[in-house]
């Protein structure tokens, strides 16, 4: 199986979605996803220094969700940070972005994800989840 995304539909924040995976042999596997709280007001500085700490913040932190920050730029280098979900803010340290080169425009992508429940008889390696993401541009000096 591949990656499936619900597109073209309105998905509510902080809501349960029940779905059933039906295979060609008629086997059915019920599953549930609870979407994260609404992600909004993602604030990042427009310009940051490669040698100084800088802060990000977001509104309505969801303590039940996994929160990550991905920072990537023009090169193949990127940074992936797991953030404290319940806090709603994080300070990025210079050591965490040391692999990124100054002088480039970066994208900071904040993602909140809540793992769901998929029937284990379906596939032991399958997951169901609900997530929201927001991105902002940053100039790295």
HELIX and SHEET records of a PDB file:
HELIX    1   1 UNK A   94  UNK A   97  5                                   4    
SHEET    1   A 3 UNK A  16  UNK A  22  0                                        
SHEET    2   A 3 UNK A  28  UNK A  34 -1                                        
SHEET    3   A 3 UNK A 117  UNK A 118 -1                                        
SHEET    1   B 3 UNK A  40  UNK A  43  0                                        
SHEET    2   B 3 UNK A  54  UNK A  59 -1                                        
SHEET    3   B 3 UNK A  89  UNK A  92 -1                                        
SHEET    1   C 5 UNK A  47  UNK A  48  0                                        
SHEET    2   C 5 UNK A 129  UNK A 140  1                                        
SHEET    3   C 5 UNK A 105  UNK A 115 -1                                        
SHEET    4   C 5 UNK A  66  UNK A  72 -1                                        
SHEET    5   C 5 UNK A  78  UNK A  83 -1                                        
END                                                                             
